Amino acid sequence: MKLRELTDHLESLAPLAYQEPYDNAGLLVGSPDQEVNRALISLDCTEAVVDEAIALGCDMIISHHPIVFNGLKRFNGSTYVERVVMKAIKHGIALYAIHTNLDNVLGGVNGKIAERLGLRDKRILSPKGDMLRKLAVFVPLAHAERVRTALFGAGAGNVGRYDACSFNTTGYGTFRAGEGADPFVGSPGEHHREEEMRIEVVFPATEERAVLQALFEAHPYEEVAYDIYRLQNRHQGIGAGLFGRLEQPMAETDFLGFLKEQLGATVIRHTALRGKPVADVAVCGGSGGFLLGQAIGAGADVFVTADYKYHEFFDAEGKIVIADVGHFESEQFTQQLLLEIIQKKFPTFAVRLTGMDTNPIKYYS
């Protein structure tokens, strides 16, 4: 199939607009129109992974971490990044990364960690702002239901666990059609008054084009009167980290043992235990130290993340247990998540997980 068919599906679940400003997710090497027959999934895109793709006949590598974060000024193979990109281009292998955009959706990286830990009542720990818009449109009464249905079908009107949400008020609009106009009601050159309904719906900013297209197709007027507002409300389904509850509270040492087993961690670095049962857990795959305040504010007993520095452990101040499981260990199941997503949508497409251990950190015991 065309590469864009696969990436369009991935981005329908984790749009590139959800990635953080520093990130570089998306198609890094290759053309959206090239044919792909086999894909290899890996947490990291290394030279060994590219060699594996060549040996397996894969023409695409899907990784969580982008191999390119910053601009490359030369391609002479002096760094591993340059060598990976050069080898991929030479062998016609497309490189695609799905990074913080997958971190920032409820069913993404952190959702997979939560699944491993059996967390319930899950919610985003730090919801993103500037991701919501409100549409207000004026519709003749007889067509209000048709327009509402079209807007809902395009992704508008979802609020938390509710869908088909709208607010409706009635009034009347006035207009006069000019020369050359073809008004749905009234006649050119004459003042007209029409009973109308104002329909208001909230929608994700990423769906604006689809929502407007649905509006224009369903609305009977030649010129549609509508307003779009940027909302300060945070999108509760998009953002960093995740908070959830264990099925049953556990003693702290029991939870740490359970955590180590479920995430396949070699070691867990943690702050002093507080002598309290663990019921509420905050998680953030990768480097999540920036979410400590939100984890404490949410009332989490333990914050599971990675990449904590020595002095940062003091920031717990006895209010929470920080459990650093390791960067690779916290995100390794992202590979399985991507495999499941692709196989569900494209059951006959050849996709497999890498056999390479790309964790750059090794442990001696």
C-alpha positions as a printed NumPy array, in Angstrom:
array([[  0.   ,   0.   ,   0.   ],
       [  0.984,   3.638,  -0.155],
       [  2.995,   4.777,   2.834],
       [  0.531,   7.607,   3.473],
       [ -2.291,   5.103,   4.093],
       [ -0.392,   3.756,   7.081],
       [  0.797,   7.104,   8.429],
       [ -2.635,   8.697,   7.961],
       [ -4.107,   6.002,  10.182],
       [ -1.448,   6.442,  12.862],
       [ -1.928,  10.209,  12.785],
       [ -5.701,   9.865,  13.04 ],
       [ -5.051,   8.344,  16.482],
       [ -2.09 ,  10.543,  17.435],
       [ -2.104,  13.697,  15.248],
       [  1.239,  15.405,  14.712],
       [ -0.314,  18.565,  16.154],
       [ -0.252,  16.833,  19.557],
       [  3.547,  16.587,  19.668],
       [  5.636,  18.877,  21.87 ],
       [  7.405,  21.889,  20.275],
       [ 10.866,  20.32 ,  20.649],
       [  9.842,  17.073,  18.969],
       [ 10.31 ,  15.868,  15.386],
       [  7.682,  13.173,  14.906],
       [  6.373,  12.191,  11.484],
       [  7.909,  11.006,   8.232],
       [ 11.653,  11.672,   8.449],
       [ 12.894,   9.757,   5.383],
       [ 10.856,   8.702,   2.367],
       [  7.898,   9.807,   0.28 ],
       [  4.247,   9.561,   1.35 ],
       [  3.473,   8.114,  -2.076],
       [  6.019,   5.29 ,  -2.057],
       [  4.83 ,   1.702,  -1.869],
       [  5.484,  -0.165,   1.377],
       [  5.244,  -3.929,   1.727],
       [  6.821,  -4.678,   5.09 ],
       [  7.4  ,  -2.567,   8.192],
       [  9.628,  -3.035,  11.217],
       [  8.686,  -1.537,  14.596],
       [ 11.305,  -0.438,  17.111],
       [ 11.548,   1.896,  20.076],
       [ 14.725,   3.423,  18.605],
       [ 16.042,   3.589,  15.06 ],
       [ 19.695,   2.466,  15.204],
       [ 22.126,   1.183,  12.612],
       [ 21.479,  -2.367,  13.82 ],
       [ 17.742,  -1.874,  13.298],
       [ 18.299,  -0.568,   9.759],
       [ 20.515,  -3.589,   9.033],
       [ 17.751,  -5.824,  10.393],
       [ 15.215,  -4.125,   8.129],
       [ 17.478,  -4.677,   5.126],
       [ 17.918,  -8.368,   5.995],
       [ 14.152,  -8.848,   6.435],
       [ 13.212,  -6.966,   3.269],
       [ 11.372,  -4.237,   5.169],
       [ 10.961,  -0.939,   3.359],
       [  9.782,   1.032,   6.398],
       [ 10.856,   1.446,  10.027],
       [  8.374,   2.836,  12.542],
       [ 10.079,   3.992,  15.733],
       [  8.898,   5.775,  18.833],
       [ 11.976,   7.995,  19.157],
       [ 12.894,  10.115,  16.094],
       [ 16.423,   9.464,  14.847],
       [ 16.599,  13.148,  13.828],
       [ 15.771,  15.791,  16.42 ],
       [ 17.817,  18.684,  15.065],
       [ 18.757,  19.742,  11.558],
       [ 21.572,  17.847,   9.829],
       [ 24.13 ,  20.085,   8.095],
       [ 26.161,  17.336,   6.423],
       [ 25.939,  13.67 ,   5.51 ],
       [ 29.412,  12.166,   5.777],
       [ 28.738,   9.384,   8.255],
       [ 30.619,  10.986,  11.131],
       [ 27.741,  10.418,  13.586],
       [ 25.374,   7.508,  14.151],
       [ 22.447,   9.753,  13.169],
       [ 24.019,  10.518,   9.786],
       [ 24.898,   6.862,   9.228],
       [ 21.344,   5.712,   9.972],
       [ 19.799,   8.279,   7.626],
       [ 22.326,   7.607,   4.854],
       [ 21.852,   3.833,   5.045],
       [ 18.052,   4.159,   5.058],
       [ 18.116,   6.39 ,   1.976],
       [ 20.579,   4.1  ,   0.178],
       [ 18.316,   1.074,   0.673],
       [ 15.003,   2.873,   0.071],
       [ 13.781,   2.446,   3.642],
       [ 11.318,   5.024,   4.95 ],
       [ 11.797,   6.215,   8.538],
       [  8.754,   7.281,  10.52 ],
       [  8.587,   8.376,  14.178],
       [  5.539,   8.628,  16.424],
       [  6.81 ,  10.188,  19.635],
       [  5.253,  12.774,  21.967],
       [  2.075,  12.803,  19.891],
       [  1.624,   9.18 ,  20.994],
       [  2.641,  10.124,  24.547],
       [ -0.113,  12.733,  24.648],
       [ -3.156,  10.561,  23.9  ],
       [ -5.051,   8.559,  26.499],
       [ -4.616,   5.246,  24.701],
       [ -0.962,   5.855,  23.886],
       [  2.356,   5.194,  25.633],
       [  1.092,   5.873,  29.143],
       [ -2.097,   3.951,  28.471],
       [  0.029,   0.89 ,  27.725],
       [  1.909,   1.295,  31.019],
       [ -1.41 ,   1.65 ,  32.833],
       [ -2.647,  -1.511,  31.118],
       [  0.408,  -3.419,  32.369],
       [ -0.299,  -2.198,  35.904],
       [ -4.038,  -2.852,  35.726],
       [ -4.987,   0.76 ,  36.477],
       [ -8.624,   1.801,  36.263],
       [-10.431,   5.181,  36.183],
       [ -7.641,   6.531,  34.002],
       [ -7.31 ,  10.198,  33.106],
       [ -4.698,  12.527,  31.643],
       [ -2.418,  13.918,  34.331],
       [ -1.668,  17.257,  32.642],
       [ -4.289,  18.082,  29.964],
       [ -3.164,  20.229,  27.021],
       [ -4.447,  23.735,  26.416],
       [ -5.316,  25.459,  23.12 ],
       [ -6.562,  22.205,  21.619],
       [-10.297,  22.987,  21.577],
       [-12.464,  25.199,  19.399],
       [-16.137,  26.143,  19.517],
       [-18.292,  26.502,  16.427],
       [-21.438,  28.611,  16.446],
       [-23.559,  28.387,  13.299],
       [-26.967,  29.755,  12.332],
       [-29.32 ,  27.316,  10.601],
       [-32.95 ,  27.483,   9.424],
       [-35.068,  25.475,  11.868],
       [-36.064,  22.768,   9.405],
       [-32.397,  21.916,   8.73 ],
       [-31.037,  22.083,  12.295],
       [-31.107,  18.341,  12.901],
       [-29.39 ,  17.589,   9.608],
       [-26.573,  20.043,  10.369],
       [-26.132,  18.792,  13.948],
       [-25.894,  15.183,  12.748],
       [-23.262,  16.137,  10.163],
       [-21.192,  18.019,  12.747],
       [-21.313,  15.111,  15.192],
       [-20.259,  12.737,  12.431],
       [-17.213,  14.936,  11.707],
       [-15.962,  14.754,  15.291],
       [-17.685,  17.72 ,  16.938],
       [-19.751,  17.581,  20.116],
       [-17.594,  15.213,  22.197],
       [-17.108,  16.231,  25.828],
       [-15.418,  13.668,  28.05 ],
       [-17.496,  10.479,  28.074],
       [-20.381,  12.205,  26.288],
       [-20.988,  12.706,  22.582],
       [-23.598,  14.498,  20.463],
       [-23.276,  17.513,  22.797],
       [-24.609,  20.853,  21.558],
       [-26.324,  23.994,  22.801],
       [-29.191,  25.393,  20.769],
       [-31.081,  28.68 ,  20.88 ],
       [-33.682,  30.079,  18.507],
       [-34.113,  33.553,  17.082],
       [-34.281,  35.119,  13.669],
       [-31.775,  36.293,  11.133],
       [-32.136,  39.055,   8.579],
       [-30.493,  39.507,   5.199],
       [-30.919,  40.885,   1.718],
       [-29.542,  38.927,  -1.2  ],
       [-27.55 ,  40.959,  -3.716],
       [-27.499,  40.825,  -7.49 ],
       [-26.399,  37.438,  -8.809],
       [-27.106,  35.661,  -5.507],
       [-29.125,  32.449,  -5.382],
       [-30.683,  32.533,  -1.893],
       [-32.164,  29.385,  -0.357],
       [-35.009,  31.536,   0.994],
       [-36.133,  35.037,   0.044],
       [-35.562,  36.909,  -3.201],
       [-32.659,  39.048,  -4.444],
       [-33.034,  42.71 ,  -3.572],
       [-35.637,  42.077,  -0.825],
       [-35.179,  42.199,   2.926],
       [-35.844,  38.774,   4.455],
       [-36.367,  37.557,   7.99 ],
       [-35.875,  33.86 ,   8.752],
       [-36.474,  31.866,  11.93 ],
       [-33.124,  30.224,  12.727],
       [-31.382,  28.136,  15.351],
       [-27.932,  28.931,  16.706],
       [-26.076,  25.642,  17.186],
       [-22.913,  25.588,  19.327],
       [-20.543,  22.618,  19.423],
       [-17.015,  22.053,  20.718],
       [-14.471,  20.215,  18.565],
       [-10.73 ,  19.393,  18.594],
       [ -8.634,  21.971,  16.751],
       [ -7.161,  19.176,  14.621],
       [-10.636,  18.425,  13.194],
       [-11.457,  21.953,  12.016],
       [-11.188,  21.168,   8.317],
       [-13.409,  18.077,   8.585],
       [-15.975,  19.913,  10.731],
       [-16.215,  22.845,   8.317],
       [-16.482,  20.545,   5.316],
       [-19.369,  18.685,   6.984],
       [-21.009,  22.007,   7.855],
       [-20.863,  23.364,   4.313],
       [-22.177,  20.116,   2.823],
       [-25.144,  19.904,   5.218],
       [-26.095,  23.584,   5.439],
       [-28.668,  24.755,   2.9  ],
       [-27.538,  28.391,   2.64 ],
       [-25.394,  29.716,  -0.205],
       [-23.392,  31.728,   2.356],
       [-23.101,  30.028,   5.736],
       [-22.949,  32.322,   8.764],
       [-20.683,  30.814,  11.439],
       [-18.093,  31.757,  14.069],
       [-15.143,  29.757,  15.432],
       [-13.723,  30.541,  18.875],
       [-10.438,  29.427,  20.438],
       [-11.092,  28.006,  23.907],
       [ -8.845,  28.228,  26.946],
       [-10.391,  25.025,  28.306],
       [ -7.9  ,  22.161,  28.483],
       [ -8.6  ,  19.063,  26.411],
       [ -9.079,  16.314,  29.01 ],
       [ -8.268,  13.594,  26.492],
       [ -4.92 ,  15.022,  25.34 ],
       [ -1.826,  15.75 ,  27.389],
       [  1.121,  14.427,  29.337],
       [  1.146,  11.618,  31.874],
       [ -1.679,   9.527,  33.2  ],
       [ -3.356,   8.973,  36.577],
       [ -5.206,   5.826,  37.617],
       [ -6.15 ,   3.551,  40.476],
       [ -5.074,   0.023,  41.294],
       [ -7.81 ,  -2.595,  41.528],
       [ -6.713,  -3.195,  45.132],
       [ -4.329,  -1.138,  47.31 ],
       [ -0.894,  -2.691,  47.814],
       [  1.891,  -2.285,  50.324],
       [  4.691,  -0.121,  48.935],
       [  7.264,  -2.921,  48.746],
       [  4.725,  -5.223,  47.117],
       [  3.92 ,  -2.554,  44.556],
       [  7.591,  -1.983,  43.729],
       [  8.043,  -5.718,  43.19 ],
       [  4.921,  -5.815,  41.026],
       [  6.126,  -2.771,  39.074],
       [  9.542,  -4.319,  38.463],
       [  7.97 ,  -7.533,  37.202],
       [  5.336,  -5.924,  34.964],
       [  7.749,  -3.494,  33.304],
       [ 10.659,  -5.901,  33.108],
       [ 12.873,  -3.473,  35.006],
       [ 16.345,  -4.571,  36.092],
       [ 16.313,  -2.12 ,  38.988],
       [ 14.   ,   0.586,  40.343],
       [ 15.468,   3.73 ,  41.854],
       [ 13.026,   5.289,  44.295],
       [ 12.641,   7.833,  47.065],
       [ 12.086,   6.895,  50.702],
       [  8.94 ,   4.868,  51.305],
       [  6.209,   6.59 ,  53.302],
       [  4.738,   3.588,  55.089],
       [  1.373,   4.029,  53.338],
       [ -0.514,   1.679,  50.99 ],
       [ -0.369,   2.386,  47.259],
       [ -3.779,   2.937,  45.685],
       [ -3.394,   5.855,  43.257],
       [ -0.607,   5.857,  40.672],
       [  0.7  ,   8.476,  38.246],
       [  2.756,   7.339,  35.246],
       [  4.757,   9.021,  32.504],
       [  6.817,   7.034,  30.042],
       [ 10.293,   8.43 ,  29.452],
       [ 11.499,  11.616,  31.127],
       [  8.535,  12.658,  33.262],
       [ 10.094,  14.69 ,  36.067],
       [  8.316,  17.837,  34.84 ],
       [  5.015,  16.273,  35.957],
       [  5.909,  15.743,  39.624],
       [  3.759,  18.678,  40.771],
       [  0.744,  17.363,  38.863],
       [  1.284,  13.857,  40.245],
       [  1.346,  15.208,  43.812],
       [ -1.64 ,  17.473,  43.102],
       [ -3.64 ,  14.523,  41.78 ],
       [ -3.052,  12.669,  45.042],
       [ -0.913,   9.884,  43.598],
       [  0.885,   7.646,  46.08 ],
       [  3.587,   6.701,  43.555],
       [  4.886,   8.433,  40.444],
       [  6.285,   5.938,  37.903],
       [  8.627,   7.513,  35.355],
       [ 12.309,   7.653,  34.337],
       [ 15.459,   9.741,  33.927],
       [ 15.471,  11.292,  37.414],
       [ 18.665,  13.061,  38.473],
       [ 20.093,  12.848,  41.991],
       [ 18.916,  16.217,  43.306],
       [ 15.492,  15.881,  41.677],
       [ 14.609,  13.005,  44.001],
       [ 14.6  ,  15.503,  46.904],
       [ 11.634,  17.261,  45.272],
       [  9.312,  14.475,  46.453],
       [  9.569,  15.972,  49.976],
       [  7.844,  12.946,  51.481],
       [  4.612,  13.721,  49.624],
       [  4.937,  10.907,  47.085],
       [  7.185,   7.994,  46.164],
       [  9.101,   8.566,  42.932],
       [  9.831,   5.265,  41.158],
       [ 12.37 ,   5.569,  38.334],
       [ 12.124,   2.373,  36.274],
       [ 14.385,   3.442,  33.39 ],
       [ 13.599,   5.166,  30.097],
       [ 13.624,   2.087,  27.878],
       [ 11.796,  -0.003,  30.474],
       [  8.968,   2.524,  30.748],
       [  8.429,   2.78 ,  26.982],
       [  9.345,  -0.658,  25.626],
       [  5.713,  -1.798,  25.385],
       [  5.025,   1.041,  22.951],
       [  6.327,  -1.313,  20.273],
       [  3.576,  -3.824,  21.054],
       [  1.008,  -1.016,  21.097],
       [  2.001,   0.064,  17.573],
       [  1.904,  -3.533,  16.351],
       [ -1.632,  -3.945,  17.719],
       [ -2.804,  -0.659,  16.168],
       [ -1.472,  -1.544,  12.719],
       [ -2.613,  -5.173,  12.712],
       [ -6.124,  -4.173,  13.77 ],
       [ -6.482,  -1.73 ,  10.862],
       [ -4.396,  -3.609,   8.267],
       [ -4.62 ,  -7.315,   9.213],
       [ -2.897,  -8.52 ,   6.012],
       [ -0.018,  -6.029,   6.098],
       [  3.387,  -7.529,   6.965],
       [  4.596,  -5.84 ,  10.154],
       [  6.841,  -7.188,  12.885],
       [  8.73 ,  -6.128,  16.012],
       [ 12.466,  -5.67 ,  15.978],
       [ 14.604,  -8.398,  17.474],
       [ 17.223,  -5.835,  18.535],
       [ 17.697,  -4.609,  22.089],
       [ 18.071,  -0.88 ,  21.493],
       [ 18.426,   0.06 ,  25.164],
       [ 21.728,   1.99 ,  25.359],
       [ 21.9  ,   1.456,  29.139],
       [ 23.305,  -1.823,  30.405],
       [ 23.346,  -3.146,  33.984],
       [ 26.099,  -5.057,  35.753],
       [ 25.129,  -7.233,  38.695]])
